[in-house]
């Protein structure tokens, strides 16, 4: 395919993330699969989705639920076959849905043929596909003090070659050596393989940690991730990304979104500024840390003003005005994914105000400037798992942190379970709640992870025909985004409020202006409208308390959301 200038269709897209293991089981083995996804495509069309991001379906031993890949060009048999995948892609494209795949290229599985060869001998041609080093103190200690994202040392000793390999995640996920041009060329071939099959883009896993500092020096001790200053946003990552863009991605009508851990707005612009030719957008995590201190497991009380401050900062800083040399950046709008707790349990109220707060959160987020990402079940207000026993959790990170908390920090079982119930990744991985049947319509047999017991009152079937449901509200939001160009391209400006629980902003382009008003609390609060707009005509477009024409000057009720067209 010849290189050419493509329209940036992703700016008008609405993305739906599917975690295939938990979406729909078609063959009744308790595990979601590709044929199950095909069965549910019409549901996505009715919702208004035009892009699907599919979490990994590649061959994998499943140490980290598919993020440890043993074959990048084939499908894990639990999910189906490559022919099933091709059928799915065809059915998506037939319905006007594009497909984004996961690119997991910081590490492979330790069962990938590259690593099997790499560890076979010191002089194997693929030895330097990975990061091997001799230990200190005659091999008794790891090469440095870096720690893993999954807790513990980031090095694993291999007695066969008497060296250590780096793994920033599980020991079954050895890090690739991106300094090696052969590794970069292998990655390019993987990209071409899927793009030539018709894939429309990639979500790039932990992409800002590929480059490690030369010499792999010791890091400053941290409660978590000692050594991270030596691999976060290292300069060479930008060279690598521009190389991928130049040699492969620029030749196709596709987009990339990078998962970038601990990235600032300034650093993000270096990745996504339109003049940079690297990524199209990034997932940052600053707003995912507003209820924690230093580490996701040290939880503090959620304060809306912290969230609002971060959301506004990213809207304002990525517009490119502060750094015109980078150009404008584009936001990825999300509150949930396969690694995050359910937003209504975290930032809303999954009890009395469950439905109202779920709608409010969607309003606050999805009218901002950027591409919306909806995680499966978010559109029906799925909540955290409500598990009560440790054995109900399957996630490797969850079990690792429990062991660390009990053995090293001497926290009680009760305290650790409280942390896990709030923050475990399994909160987002329980089966999709389609119906009130025994296994929520996900399967007819016991699933790989238990169904949330609230599936009787929270399920898609109940909400499909209810005009006041969360699902119907999401459809309204998506339809409104498609109707008003200003919600795609308009400038963002926050209306500062005396109350820390109110979040009000406008989107403006030329003469068109839309105002979004949200209340993050259980209390009624009077909003402050700028004096210059006191007599303006506000047309009420939608809200989560029904369609009665409310004045913007009226009190905002608990968890209320309103959207106006300013005339």
LOVO-937242 format. One record per residue: x, y, z of N, C-alpha, C in turn. Coordinates in steps of 0.001 Angstrom, whole numbers, plus 500000, padded with zeros to 6 digits. Layout:
BEGIN
XYZXYZXYZ
...
% end
This chain:
BEGIN
500853498808500000500000500000500000500887501240500000
500567502222499147501362503433499075501068504354500245
502100505055500677501902506018501761501024507156501267
500131507636502108499259508734501739498724509391503001
498109510555502832497539511299503955496102510834504167
495811510294505353494470509800505648493728510787506549
492414510835506396491583511586507331491654510907508696
491606511693509744491748511137511096490377510718511622
489915509589511114488578509098511456488443508758512940
489567508460513589489499508053514993489006509177515907
489065510426515422488595511531516242487073511522516382
486394510931515434484932510856515485484456509478515926
485374508611516315485029507235516678484548507148518122
483802506084518411483470505680519778483940504236519918
484879504008520834485549502713520953484933501905522103
484775500615521865484250499697522884485307498634523118
485797498527524357486796497511524654486137496194525037
486571495134524366486118493779524687487255493015525347
486971492501526529487886491581527213487342490184526906
487872489524525883487189488358525282486885487217526247
487745487021527227487542485916528171486225486063528938
485750487310529067484579487567529900483395488157529132
483436488145527812482391488831527039481211487919526691
481472486835525961480403485901525593481002484544525241
480493483509525899480941482135525681479972481456524703
480482481037523544479608480411522540479624478893522585
480700478289523128480808476822523104480655476187524483
480232476989525452479873476510526790481019475817527527
482209476422527440483337475924528239483669476885529380
482846477931529547483049478879530636484003480007530312
484507480039529066485461481063528638484903481770527411
484881483089527446484428483848526293485296483572525081
484737483773523894485469483406522675485064484284521497
485714484055520378485512484897519197484121484715518604
483625483486518553482271483282518041481246483969518936
481537484036520230480664484766521139480629486251520814
481779486808520466481839488218520067480970488448518834
481086487552517865480286487673516638478796487716516971
478371486896517921476965486847518314476462488179518870
477349488986519398476948490216520080477249491488519292
477661491371518047478031492558517274476848493491517040
475656492943516844474497493803516610474165494648517839
474464494115519016474310494893520258475184496138520208
476418495983519721477337497117519637476867498133518606
476323497638517503475804498546516468474674499403517044
473767498786517775472642499520518365473121500541519395
474195500231520062474761501161521037475372502377520345
475843502199519113476448503289518364477952503181518239
478485501987518527479932501754518496480417501610517059
481573502216516748482151502019515414483607501552515449
484142501314516636485475500708516772485452499756517966
486039498582517800486234497648518910487725497529519184
488090497698520444489448497345520892489331495977521543
490058495021520990490015493638521460491268493343522277
491089493029523543492234492610524361492825491330523782
494066490970524144494788489921523424494048488593523282
494069488076522056493519486747521763494599485831521173
495845486272521241496959485510520676497244484252521516
498020483355520963498422482170521715499204482591522949
498892481957524071499471482380525347499284481290526388
500259481125527295500069480218528445499124480791529496
498759482069529314497790482731530204498283482909531634
499556483188531800500037483552533132499462484900533550
499307485798532560498724487116532824497550487362531875
496688486363531769495479486462530950495717487033529554
496672486460528863496882486790527463497921487851527196
498408488532528218499441489545528015500846488924528093
500891487605528061502148486859527921501996486011526668
502532486510525554502232485952524233503322484972523803
502885483798523344503826482781522864503831482689521340
502827483275520669502786483329519204501956484536518800
502590485529518185501925486779517827501063486673516573
501135485577515855500432485481514572499378484382514553
498981483913515716497941482893515778497048483156516986
495937482441517039494901482669518044494928481559519086
494754481926520353494666480956521434493429480076521229
493614478767521316492534477827520991491299478030521864
491474478507523104490322478797523964489379479802523327
489933480712522514489132481751521884488625481338520502
489270480350519894488873479924518561490082479746517668
489884479978516396490943479803515395491164481110514643
492218481127513844492471482295513000491325482491512009
490721481404511561489566481517510662488382482156511374
488183481803512647487134482469513436487413483962513519
488670484304513762489053485710513878488777486448512562
489124485817511443488885486453510137487389486640509898
486601485662510320485148485795510198484650486970511039
485166487079512264484788488188513142485123489531512514
486331489647511962486742490896511334485815491248510180
485478490254509368484580490485508247483209490942508709
482695490320509770481381490695510295481413492096510901
482543492459511518482677493825512046482668494838510910
483514494614509917483613495560508811482296495672508051
481572494573507948480257494571507293479300495521508008
479477495656509313478606496503510132479178497902510359
480286498217509703480894499530509866481686499684511139
482123498558511716482925498576512944484377498264512602
485293499122513036486716498878512843487259498087514029
488415497450513827489007496606514867490400497084515246
490605497263516542491915497608517103492397496413517922
493598495946517641494196494823518360495214495339519374
495532494490520332496563494819521312497944494485520752
498867495425520867500275495163520573501001495072521911
501444493876522271502167493649523531503614493347523155
504442494377523185505791494230522645506892494626523616
506553494919524861507614495105525856508183493764526270
507348492734526217507746491406526679506993490340525902
507488489131525961506786487969525426506522487007526583
505915485880526263505881484773527217507253484112527270
507572483491528408508821482718528459508704481435527647
507502481166527117507308479999526247507326480377524767
507571481647524470507721482059523073508997481428522515
508980480961521268510190480341520678511427481221520765
511241482549520669512408483424520787513089483230522135
512298483182523216512901483074524535513443481672524788
512755480673524280513254479294524423514646479196523819
514812479805522636516139479826522008517107480690522810
516637481855523238517496482818523919518128482233525172
517382481441525913517905480901527169518674479591526963
518719479099525733519356477802525487520872477855525638
521470479019525326522929479141525463523334480604525402
524521480896525877525016482266525889525272482807524485
525559481918523532525891482378522190524781482119521167
523560481823521649522452481627520720522161482930519973
521844482880518673521569484103517896520459484980518484
519559484371519243518471485161519839518744485506521312
519961485291521754520292485629523138519982487094523435
520365488006522512520162489418522794518811489936522298
517861489034522076516472489457521896515891489886523246
516529489454524320516051489742525676517178490392526471
516894490807527683517859491553528497518436490620529552
519611490112529257520323489181530145521512489895530780
521768489601532044522927490166532720523470489168533747
524773489288534014525365488497535076524949489082536429
524842488241537432524483488706538765525657489327539491
525386489971540602526433490543541441526824489544542526
527964489792543173528457488906544243528534487455543764
529261487294542649529433485956542063528094485302541709
527154486151541271525882485629540789524836485415541855
525149485733543090524183485476544168523092486537544244
523360487733543690522376488818543741522025489270542326
520801489764542114520397490258540788521284491400540314
521296491676539017522154492719538448521878494118538987
520640494421539358520328495711539987519128495537540927
518659496640541497517616496565542526516211496837541996
516023496756540677514710497060540110513666496072540612
512441496592540762511330495735541183510251495677540096
509421494669540190508424494373539166507111495121539420
506362495374538352505011495927538475504123494985539281
504450493708539269503649492712539995504252492389541362
505107493273541874505801493161543162506976492181543084
507948492359543970509123491494544009510199491936543040
511282491182543005512406491498542127512022491402540656
512678492239539846512414492254538407513388491373537638
514103490514538341515090489641537691514831488188538083
515043487292537130514904485855537392516209485159537005
516690484335537902517949483625537660517707482382536809
518589482200535820518546481010534960519788480168535245
519650479034535944520832478238536309521556477651535108
520849477453533989521476476839532820522597477710532249
522366479033532195523386479931531640524031480808532718
523606480630533964524176481363535092524043482879534916
522909483317534328522622484739534194521168485000534579
520866486288534733519510486729535064518876487381533842
517556487235533703516831488001532689515857488960533363
515640490099532706514761491142533242513303490833532927
512434491014533909510983490916533680510305491981534537
509838493040533911509191494111534660507777493720535094
507306492575534609506012492052535042506240490654535621
505447489665535276505632488313535793506967487730535317
507494486775536084508726486113535655508508485314534380
507256485069534018506950484404532764506734485405531626
507138486675531874507039487720530850508385488439530702
509373487776530121510695488404529968510654489611529032
511358490668529427511387491889528633512223491712527375
511700492230526266512451492241525011513505493356525044
514543493161524275515639494130524185515429495002522949
514813496170523148514498497042522015515735497742521445
516864497627522128518109498141521543518507497332520314
518055496108520275518406495205519178517517495495517964
518076495934516840517259496241515654516483495036515138
516970493836515425516243492640514993514901492529515719
514871492913516977513617492915517736512647493924517132
513145495096516775512279496115516173511760495640514823
512609494967514069512165494442512769511130493325512929
511295492503513954510298491459514223508941492101514545
508987493197515323507753493901515680507093494481514439
507888495031513543507330495575512294506633494494511483
507218493311511462506595492211510711505270491797511353
505210491832512677503956491511513374502892492535513018
503259493814513031502315494875512659501811494679511234
502741494431510305502341494255508902501414493053508747
501703491993509471500895490778509379499426491071509662
499161491767510772497775492032511153497155493142510321
497936494148509970497406495216509122497029494693507740
497832493793507210497513493208505899496273492320505955
495970491804507144494739491022507317493514491928507480
493754493232507687492635494165507737492424494885509050
493345494720510020493221495405511305493317496919511100
492596497681511928492487499127511747493319499941512741
494016499270513645494835500005514589495320499124515722
496081499733516626496671498985517729496602499793519021
496262499105520097496459499636521442497800499059521897
498735499923522225500120499509522462500384499418523963
500557498218524440500690497937525867501981498534526426
501881499202527584503006499808528329504124500315527415
503745501108526444504686501435525366505774502403525797
505600503125526886506632504092527275507707503495528176
507740502144528285508803501528529101509710500625528256
509565500656526928510357499769526063511857500038526176
512215501312526296513623501707526293514163501755527722
515268501037527938515896501035529269517213501812529227
517528502470530317518741503287530361519981502408530213
520919502905529441522162502171529208522853501865530535
523288500640530697523978500224531910523051499705532991
521742499922532839520745499434533805521164499739535247
521332501021535591521818501370536941520778501093538025
521235500989539250520321500869540389519390502080540435
518189501849540935517239502936541080517140503401542518
516529504581542690516240505055544038515111504209544620
515246503832545886514241502966546487512878503644546502
511829502893546136510453503373546186509596502279546806
508439502693547328507503501698547850507144500707546751
507026501226545554506762500364544394507622500843543231
508024499914542395508727500202541145510056500919541338
510873500381542193512256500860542285512930500661540928
513581501708540440514257501644539147513468502230538004
512217502607538242511365503060537131511889504320536452
512686505127537184513242506336536560514223506000535443
514614504725535345515576504320534323514932503623533112
513593503581533096512949503039531893511665503767531505
511204504696532325510015505467531959510396506601531012
509842506586529810510023507675528845511487507963528525
512286506927528462513685507110528067513749507655526634
514721508505526317514741509194525015514619508286523796
515215507103523855515210506249522660513825505733522299
512872505770523244511530505297522915510941506119521778
511272507396521734510749508254520668511353507877519317
512628507498519320513252507016518081512552505740517599
512284504835518537511657503566518173510260503785517602
509492504671518225508114504896517767508089505590516412
508988506541516204509043507188514894509460506192513812
510319505257514188510734504211513247509546503324512861
508727502916513851507543502100513556506555502867512693
506395504147513007505469504989512238505954505136510801
507217505449510647507784505695509324507766504439508459
508196503324509039508393502124508240507124501310508027
506146501435508933504954500582508832503652501369508931
503404501989510068502080502525510371501631503608509397
502565504421508923502211505504507999501734504975506644
501970503704506392501574503108505105500135502588505116
499475502672506268498132502103506413497181503138507008
495890502954506752494857503816507328494497503263508707
495341503551509688495167502971511019495491504017512078
495213503697513332495613504589514413496217503781515550
496953504470516418497592503837517572497260504613518830
496980503882519884496816504481521203497768503754522136
498608504507522815499636503906523660499262503954525127
499430502824525812499294502812527265500601503349527837
500533504503528500501745505168528978501644505382530490
502394504602531234502318504660532692503099505856533227
502532506523534243503163507640534946503606508762534010
502845509024532969503223510052532013502559511375532391
503274512478532209502718513813532438502144514347531132
501423515477531211500857516048529981501961516470529020
503036517015529536504157517432528693504775516221527996
504975515151528763505538513933528171504578513335527157
503286513405527451502291512864526526502335513589525183
502490514906525222502550515668523966503722515236523100
504809514806523734505955514323522955505603513051522192
504615512314522696504167511092522010503082511380520976
502166512303521290500955512427520461500821513750519726
501720514701519959501649515941519193501656515641517712
500787516322516974500625515990515551501906516169514739
502828516968515233504083517174514513505139516123514866
504809515251515830505809514302516329505882513011515513
504781512626514859504768511404514046505127510164514867
504446510002516010504695508826516847503393508059517097
502605508497518084501327507859518391500192508846518118
498960508326518011497808509193517775497170509664519073
497245508850520117496758509250521441497349508304522463
497227508680523738497735507813524803496676507636525884
496766506504526573496067506324527843497032506765528945
496651507793529673497435508172530848496708507640532077
497341507760533241496770507188534458496665508197535601
496882509459535285496874510439536367495504510502537040
494435510445536258493102510487536868492751509175537561
493499508106537255493284506832537921494031506749539256
494705507823539624495467507831540881494927508848541881
493764509451541583493270510521542457492750509992543795
492517508699543892492052508122545156493105507215545779
494380507454545424495483506668545977496630507595546373
497578507037547139498769507782547538500003506976547131
500732507450546143501990506846545666501806505507544964
500816504743545341500664503384544843499176503037544848
498721502270543859497291501992543733496698501261544933
497557500603545727497049499834546859496987500641548155
497523501877548130497405502760549288496277503747548989
495089503356549410493854504013548985493491505143549937
493031506254549361492551507380550146491141507726549686
490457508568550434489084508924550112489017509683548787
488071509308547949487896509981546667487324511383546871
488013512366546296487547513746546331487372514232544886
486135514556544506485871514932543115486765516030542575
487121517007543432487914518132542927489271517674542395
489817516577542959491078516049542441490899515487541033
489809514765540843489525514204539520489294515314538506
488487516291538868488166517401537963489429518151537575
490306518381538533491555519103538261492387518375537212
492472517039537344493264516262536389492596516251535015
491290516036534971490586516003533690490767517316532934
490612518429533641490762519742533000492195519979532534
493150519563533343494554519763532972494876519060531657
494397517831531506494690517093530280493963517685529076
492749518190529293492044518856528199492794520113527754
493263520875528713493895522161528408495324521999527889
496080521080528462497491520966528094497710520281526752
496797519400526359496994518702525087496521519501523880
495992520717524122495570521514522965496758522079522196
497966521943522759499168522294522012499597523741522094
498820524593522765499170526022522777500461526300523541
500690525537524608501892525760525407503146525292524682
502979524305523806504134523742523089503785523570521613
503726524686520896503368524613519473504351523804518645
505563523623519175506551522832518432506136521363518325
505255520918519213504765519539519167503468519410518370
502670520488518330501361520426517706500306519951518697
499063519940518270497962519533519142498007518034519401
497655517645520629497512516234520968496043515872521081
495757514590521108494370514124521159494181513234522380
493097513467523117492829512729524349492124511403524106
492422510433524941491662509181525032490834509268526301
489511509220526167488604509447527289488154508116527872
488609507801529087488194506537529700488155506654531213
487278505874531823487249505678533273487479504213533636
487303503316532669487395501884532959488179501173531860
488818500087532232489356499106531295489583497809532058
490254496865531454490435495540532065491347495564533292
492035496686533519492947496802534661492405497682535780
491234498294535582490732499274536533489426498812537182
489160499240538420487870498929539041486734499600538274
485512499211538575484347499800537937484154501237538434
483922502148537502483894503572537840482724503944538733
481569503288538580480422503650539413480660503257540868
481477502224541099481840501827542464482954502693543030
483676503337542144484865504082542545484613505585542660
484004506172541626483800507620541580482334508018541740
481450507038541716480028507316541867479490506688543139
478290506130543026477647505482544168476934504258543644
477443503057543968476831501847543409475696501321544288
475209502186545207474072501834546051472840502619545650
472426503541546503471191504310546304471187505057544971
472323505655544600472386506471543392473119505756542258
473008504437542230473729503657541225473442504145539809
472181504177539417471835504532538046472147505995537761
471788506870538686472004508303538498473488508633538384
474299508062539265475732508397539250476445507774538055
476016506607537609476623506011536414476383506892535194
475185507433535088474873508343533980475666509642534102
475779510155535334476517511393535549477973511249535136
478596510128535507480000509912535161480194509879533645
479286509219532948479374509164531487479248510562530882
478360511381531439478165512749530948479419513584531165
479989513475532369481184514260532691482339513945531768
482466512683531373483633512236530609483465512358529102
482354511875528572482267511626527130481889512834526289
481679513999526917481492515214526133482766516056526113
483839515562526713485122516223526618485701516022525214
486795516708524954487456516601523658488353515378523641
488101514458522726488876513238522642488014512089522155
488607510920522070487902509726521624487401508943522828
486074508683522917485533507920524039485890506438523954
486261505865525095486490504427525229485523503903526295
484676502979525886483702502363526788484146500927527035
484255500541528284484655499175528616483412498307528804
483476497079528330482309496198528347481618496182529716
480325496411529714479552496442530949479429497810531565
480317498724531208480247500088531726478945500743531299
478500500403530074477300501018529511476009500531530173
476100499514531032474929499096531809475167499298533310
476267499956533647476538500287535051477014499116535883
477770498186535275478303497077536064479190497617537185
479133496925538327479827497367539535481015496457539848
481751496806540890482834495939541361482286494552541711
483185493601541812482804492184541823481986491736543036
482164492394544173481492491995545424481911490593545881
483156490202545579483665488933546080483967489075547577
483853487968548312484078488011549760485242487131550206
485732486276549304486835485379549656487997485579548686
489207485446549192490394485645548364490418484687547185
489987483434547404490053482436546337489121482746545166
488196483677545345487321484056544237488064484900543203
489167485508543616489962486334542701490948485457541935
491109485750540639491996484967539769493258485722539355
493265487018539514494320487880538986495656487677539694
496718487511538936498059487288539480498517488473540321
498231489699539872498635490886540627497937490921541980
496653490576542001495879490598543240496461489645544277
496784488426543857497327487444544798498735487819545248
499512488400544336500852488844544722500808489945545770
499912490916545570499856492027546518499312491559547868
498435490583547857497941490046549126499096489427549917
499942488644549239501079488012549909502045489053550472
502326490089549679503230491149550127502646491875551341
501352492209551250500712492936552335500700492165553642
500478490860553548500404490038554756501794489733555321
502754489374554429504053488899554912505035490025555219
505074491059554364506072492115554528505546493315555306
504296493697555045503744494884555705502928494533556942
502682493236557119501971492726558297500558493303558430
499920493563557285498530493998557299497636492792557595
496504493044558228495579491953558538494893491467557264
494352490272557332493576489733556214492427490681555862
491745491202556882490605492095556658491032493353555907
492181493916556292492655495134555634493036494873554187
493698493767553936494081493444552560492853493155551705
491872492479552253490660492196551481489915493486551146
489947494458552044489307495745551767489973496434550582
491314496381550534492043496967549416491700496253548108
491688494924548162491437494126546972490020494349546445
489059494403547354487665494612546936487495495935546213
488288496917546568488188498239545947488980498321544646
490176497704544599491117498015543527491506496837542625
491152495614542940491591494470542131491168494594540672
492042494144539785491726494145538364490554493214538034
490316492227538881489202491308538641487843491980538774
487796493168539372486531493901539430485971494169538037
486873494310537058486443494580535682486350493310534838
486701492168535410486842490960534593485751489922534832
484787490234535706483676489303535879482869489262534584
482169488144534316481457487998533034480460489116532759
480388489475531484479413490461531031478010489999531415
477233490923531971475898490586532475474837490884531412
474549489855530631473586490002529536472146489825530015
471921488841530900470566488518531360470600488206532859
469444487846533405469371487455534813469444485942534991
469856485222533942470003483773534044471133483420535009
471272482126535308472220481671536319473615482228536092
474094482169534857475426482681534546475349483956533702
474309484716533919474132486059533347474061486076531824
473719484939531211473657484892529757475019484846529098
476068484878529913477438484778529384477726483357528932
477278482386529695477534480974529411476434480147530057
476367478888529672475431477956530314476152477039531288
477450477294531446478241476506532388479018477446533294
479582476940534361480291477770535326481463478510534667
481494479843534727482544480614534054483899480503534743
484923480936534047486294480899534552486448481770535808
485610482791535931485555483624537120484083483849537434
483757483973538711482350484015539111481613485249538580
480317485066538333479438486155537928479118487023539145
479027488333538931478625489236540006477197488895540437
476959488731541742475621488345542202474523489362541892
474897490596541511473845491580541203473355491513539756
473675490410539048473268490276537649471748490237537492
471008489947538548469547489927538441468959491314538242
469650492330538781469134493696538650469961494542537688
471188494121537396472034494834536436472347493894535283
471637494057534177471932493261532980471407493977531750
471987493651530603471652494342529354470218494088528919
469721492889529155468369492548528732467334493453529389
467489493690530687466566494577531400466602495994530837
467784496428530414467964497822530021467666498105528557
467620497063527736467438497265526297466164498036525971
465069497715526653463777498319526312463347499405527300
464208499733528252463889500744529256464466502095528821
463609503054528473464136504346527990464888505135529046
464721504778530325465426505483531405466671504743531886
467046503665531229468180502848531675469510503533531382
470553503025532021471906503521531751472280503246530296
471913502084529795472210501732528400471560502725527442
470297503057527679469615504037526820470290505396526913
470779505732528085471455507012528284472768507061527496
473523505958527515474749505891526710474443506079525228
473347505488524769472954505653523367472675507116523053
472043507830524006471785509256523841473084510043523723
474032509728524593475316510433524575476006510255523231
476071509010522772476751508715521506476043509405520345
474708509378520349473941510023519282474183511527519280
474263512132520474474483513573520568475879513947520070
476865513113520383478225513354519880478254513338518352
477498512425517781477488512305516313476713513446515651
475771514016516379474932515083515822475629516430515842
476400516700516881476996518023517064478505517971516859
478960518584515777480384518626515447481198519271516573
480587520217517288481298520926518347481777519959519430
481070518845519616481473517871520638482677517043520197
483029517117518942484246516448518452485408517446518415
485175518575517799486283519492517497486298520763518342
485231521039519086485149522296519828486179522410520935
486550523634521258487500523894522335486840523641523694
487643523240524646487183522948526004487514524102526927
486548524468527779486832525454528832486011525106530060
486679525002531213485972524701532452485374525980533040
484172525864533592483573526945534370483868526651535839
484797527378536421485191527118537807484010527348538755
483909526470539757482780526508540678483246526654542128
482461527358542965482806527433544396482770526058545060
481856525205544633481746523875545223482752522920544590
483488522159545398484444521189544850483757519975544238
482446519863544392481721518699543883481020518943542554
481096520179542053480503520484540759481576520522539675
481251519949538537482144519993537375481315520477536203
481631521679535721480885522288534627481884522780533582
481621522453532334482516522914531270481719523158529988
482359523852529070481737524106527770482611523562526660
481978523246525544482670522919524296482193523938523256
483101524652522638482714525746521753483477525697520442
482737525873519360483335525985518024482513526976517225
483167528043516783482480529124516070481307529621516925
480088529578516383478941530119517123478252529074517982
478684527821517887478000526759518622478710526486519942
477912526361521010478478526116522336477567525157523093
478152524109523648477420523156524476478008523182525877
477128523239526870477533523324528270477161522018528977
478122521445529696477933520192530420478052520476531915
477028520070532679476984520347534124476827519032534884
477687518783535864477609517543536637477845517804538116
477167517010538936477296517084540390477803515736540893
478968515727541531479606514505542003479250514167543448
478158514683543965477869514450545377476418514056545612
476128513653546863474777513283547275473955514502547673
474559515684547648473869516893548079473429517731546881
472347518492547065471938519461546053472812520703546184
473278521224545060474221522347545062473796523347543998
473871524631544334473545525683543381474772526001542535
474670525856541207475833526140540354476024527643540159
477214528021539766477500529421539443477651529534537924
476784530340537332476822530574535891477471531937535658
478410532053534729479056533350534476478022534457534221
478238535632534797477284536747534675476983537100533234
477989536998532386477805537368530988476780536468530298
476520535305530873475579534365530263474243534311531010
474062535187531957472876535120532810471580535185532018
471585535927530925470342536088530154470353535308528843
471344534492528663471415533713527427470332532633527417
469993532193526226468991531149526050469672529782526049
469363528958527037469927527615527152468874526599526708
469194525824525697468285524750525274468709523450525951
467802522847526717468100521618527470468135520439526502
469306519796526364469459518690525411469233517326526054
469774517122527232469601515835527900470061515950529352
469657514972530156470075514929531547469656513613532168
470186513326533342469926512022533958468747512022534923
468020513160534983466781513208535772465573513347534843
465729512933533596464631513029532659464790514236531746
463767514466530913463862515498529885463090516768530228
462720516968531490462025518202531839462955519386531601
462444520481531023463307521634530689463731522399531933
464921522138532406465445522772533609466316523958533243
466273524977534073467164526115533904468536525762534466
469605526216533837470951525959534386471180526668535715
470302527612536047470445528349537296469827527603538475
469108526513538208468499525742539275469529524858539968
469209524476541216470110523615541974470365522301541237
471604521834541337471957520519540820471622519489541903
470784518521541569470391517497542521471492516443542676
471369515522543646472433514519543854472802513788542567
474080513807542260474646513138541078473931513527539787
473437514737539726472712515159538526473676515544537409
473222515331536166473948515754534976472979516442534026
473408517554533453472604518271532460473502518702531310
472917518728530109473638519191528925472762520207528205
473354521374527900472618522463527255473309522891525963
472496523344525025472989524057523850472797525534524135
473864526292524144473817527727524446473554528492523157
472451529214523142472072529949521921472328531445522076
% end
